């Protein structure tokens, strides 16, 4: 099955988000980054904007919560009409309960790990999540360079998942130069922010990324 492309709106024009969604309508997902200025040193958007984007998006919506205390806030995002909600293992107090709460609101539950967190830390969550997200940059800012050791982590995560119906996502530094290696390492869903929204024609860039992944 070909890898799927999820442009991140972190590098989109925030004054024209509806238009920006239309420019990436040929992608597979839209990746919505929520940052609180605490878990990561940056601020982005919150629940009211996410709720509205979920209502108008031509694509399935994948919310990535880079926030402190996702246990308190993630269920609210899951109930906002989005398709998937990702929380960070490093921030969650009770990740099993949180994953179940997200699923209980009707969204897919996903767990992310930062570059320094070992894949083995996910072992006890495999029955509770629908997707694993490997961060291939330090979370918080768009436009960073790809961390090469993330390829080994992808392969480790693929082996850990084995035959379970869990998707494997990667976020950070994906572009035409890196996406082929990312796909070969086992990623199912690839987040691309600057590569897509920094292009003159985002739709053409999405096509180019798909071709490079093959």
C-alpha positions as CSV (number, residue, x, y, z in Angstrom):
1,X,0.0,0.0,0.0
2,X,1.5,3.4,-1.0
3,X,2.4,5.7,1.8
4,X,0.0,8.6,2.6
5,X,0.9,12.2,2.8
6,X,-0.3,14.5,5.6
7,X,0.7,18.2,5.1
8,X,1.1,20.0,8.4
9,X,-0.6,23.4,8.5
10,X,2.1,24.7,10.9
11,X,3.8,26.4,8.0
12,X,0.6,27.4,6.2
13,X,-0.9,30.9,6.0
14,X,-2.8,31.1,9.2
15,X,-4.8,34.1,7.9
16,X,-6.2,32.0,5.1
17,X,-6.6,28.5,6.5
18,X,-9.7,27.5,4.5
19,X,-7.9,28.5,1.3
20,X,-4.8,26.6,2.5
21,X,-6.9,23.4,3.0
22,X,-8.1,23.7,-0.5
23,X,-4.6,23.9,-1.8
24,X,-3.7,20.5,-0.3
25,X,-7.0,18.7,-1.1
26,X,-5.1,16.1,-3.1
27,X,-3.3,14.9,0.0
28,X,-4.5,12.0,2.2
29,X,-4.7,13.8,5.6
30,X,-4.2,17.2,7.1
31,X,-2.0,17.4,10.1
32,X,-3.1,19.9,12.8
33,X,-0.4,20.9,15.3
34,X,-1.5,22.1,18.7
35,X,1.2,23.7,20.8
36,X,0.9,25.3,24.2
37,X,4.2,27.1,24.8
38,X,5.0,24.7,27.7
39,X,5.5,21.2,26.4
40,X,7.1,22.9,23.4
41,X,8.5,26.4,23.2
42,X,5.9,27.6,20.7
43,X,2.2,28.5,20.5
44,X,-0.1,27.6,17.6
45,X,-3.9,27.0,17.6
46,X,-6.4,25.6,20.1
47,X,-9.7,23.8,20.3
48,X,-12.1,26.4,18.7
49,X,-9.9,26.6,15.6
50,X,-9.5,22.8,15.4
51,X,-13.3,22.3,15.7
52,X,-13.9,24.7,12.8
53,X,-11.2,23.2,10.7
54,X,-12.6,19.7,11.2
55,X,-16.0,21.0,10.0
56,X,-14.6,22.4,6.7
57,X,-11.7,20.2,5.9
58,X,-11.9,18.2,2.6
59,X,-9.4,15.7,4.2
60,X,-9.4,13.5,7.3
61,X,-8.0,15.5,10.3
62,X,-5.1,14.4,12.3
63,X,-4.6,16.4,15.5
64,X,-1.1,16.4,17.0
65,X,-1.2,17.6,20.6
66,X,2.2,19.0,21.7
67,X,0.9,20.0,25.1
68,X,1.3,19.5,28.8
69,X,-1.4,17.4,30.5
70,X,-3.0,15.9,27.5
71,X,-5.0,13.7,29.9
72,X,-7.2,16.7,30.6
73,X,-7.5,18.1,27.1
74,X,-7.1,15.4,24.5
75,X,-10.7,14.0,25.0
76,X,-12.1,17.4,24.2
77,X,-10.2,17.5,20.9
78,X,-11.3,13.9,20.1
79,X,-14.9,15.0,20.6
80,X,-14.5,18.0,18.2
81,X,-15.2,16.0,15.1
82,X,-11.6,15.2,14.2
83,X,-10.5,11.8,12.9
84,X,-7.4,11.1,14.9
85,X,-5.8,12.6,18.1
86,X,-2.1,12.1,18.9
87,X,-0.7,12.7,22.4
88,X,2.9,12.6,23.5
89,X,4.0,9.7,25.7
90,X,6.4,12.1,27.5
91,X,3.5,14.3,28.6
92,X,0.8,11.8,29.5
93,X,0.2,10.8,33.1
94,X,-2.0,7.8,32.4
95,X,-1.5,6.9,28.7
96,X,-3.7,3.8,28.7
97,X,-6.6,5.6,30.2
98,X,-6.1,8.5,27.8
99,X,-6.0,6.4,24.7
100,X,-9.2,4.7,25.8
101,X,-10.8,8.1,26.4
102,X,-9.9,9.3,22.9
103,X,-11.3,6.2,21.3
104,X,-14.4,6.6,23.5
105,X,-15.0,10.0,21.9
106,X,-15.0,8.4,18.4
107,X,-11.5,9.3,17.2
108,X,-8.5,7.2,16.6
109,X,-5.9,7.3,19.3
110,X,-2.3,7.8,18.5
111,X,0.9,8.1,20.6
112,X,4.0,10.1,19.7
113,X,7.6,9.8,21.0
114,X,10.3,12.5,20.9
115,X,13.7,11.8,19.3
116,X,15.3,10.8,22.6
117,X,12.5,8.4,23.7
118,X,13.2,4.8,22.9
119,X,10.7,2.8,20.9
120,X,10.6,0.1,23.6
121,X,8.7,2.6,25.8
122,X,5.6,2.0,23.6
123,X,5.5,-1.8,24.2
124,X,2.7,-1.7,26.8
125,X,0.5,0.6,24.7
126,X,0.2,-1.5,21.5
127,X,-3.3,-2.8,22.4
128,X,-4.6,0.7,23.1
129,X,-3.5,2.8,20.1
130,X,-4.3,2.9,16.4
131,X,-1.1,4.7,15.3
132,X,2.4,5.4,16.5
133,X,4.1,8.7,15.6
134,X,7.9,8.9,15.5
135,X,9.2,12.5,15.8
136,X,12.1,13.0,13.4
137,X,12.8,16.5,14.7
138,X,12.5,18.0,18.1
139,X,8.8,19.0,18.4
140,X,7.8,22.7,18.4
141,X,8.9,24.3,15.2
142,X,8.6,23.7,11.4
143,X,11.4,23.7,8.9
144,X,13.9,21.6,10.9
145,X,16.4,19.1,9.4
146,X,15.6,15.4,9.5
147,X,17.3,13.4,12.3
148,X,18.8,10.4,10.5
149,X,18.6,8.0,13.4
150,X,14.8,8.3,13.1
151,X,15.1,5.7,10.3
152,X,16.3,3.1,12.7
153,X,13.5,4.0,15.1
154,X,11.0,3.5,12.4
155,X,12.4,0.1,11.7
156,X,12.3,-0.8,15.4
157,X,8.7,0.4,15.6
158,X,7.7,-1.6,12.6
159,X,9.1,-4.7,14.2
160,X,7.4,-3.9,17.5
161,X,4.0,-3.5,15.8
162,X,4.4,-6.9,14.0
163,X,1.0,-7.9,12.6
164,X,-1.1,-5.5,14.7
165,X,-3.3,-3.1,12.8
166,X,-1.3,-0.1,14.0
167,X,-0.2,2.6,11.5
168,X,3.3,4.1,11.7
169,X,3.7,7.9,11.1
170,X,6.7,10.1,11.0
171,X,6.8,13.9,11.5
172,X,9.7,16.2,10.7
173,X,12.0,17.0,7.9
174,X,10.3,15.0,5.2
175,X,11.0,16.2,1.7
176,X,11.9,14.9,-1.7
177,X,15.4,14.0,-0.5
178,X,14.3,12.0,2.6
179,X,10.9,10.6,1.8
180,X,12.2,7.6,-0.1
181,X,14.3,6.4,2.8
182,X,11.5,7.1,5.2
183,X,9.1,5.0,3.2
184,X,11.6,2.1,2.9
185,X,12.1,2.2,6.7
186,X,8.4,1.4,7.2
187,X,6.3,4.6,7.5
188,X,2.7,4.4,6.5
189,X,1.8,8.1,6.9
190,X,4.3,10.9,6.4
191,X,3.9,14.4,7.7
192,X,5.3,17.1,5.4
193,X,5.0,20.8,6.3
194,X,7.5,23.2,4.9
195,X,8.1,20.9,1.8
196,X,4.4,21.3,0.8
197,X,3.4,24.8,2.0
198,X,6.8,26.3,1.1
199,X,6.3,25.2,-2.6
200,X,4.8,27.4,-5.2
201,X,2.3,24.7,-6.1
202,X,1.4,22.5,-3.0
203,X,-0.6,20.1,-5.1
204,X,2.4,19.5,-7.5
205,X,4.7,19.0,-4.5
206,X,2.3,16.4,-3.0
207,X,2.5,14.5,-6.3
208,X,6.3,14.8,-6.3
209,X,6.5,13.5,-2.7
210,X,4.4,10.5,-3.6
211,X,6.6,9.7,-6.6
212,X,9.8,10.1,-4.5
213,X,8.3,7.8,-1.9
214,X,7.8,5.1,-4.5
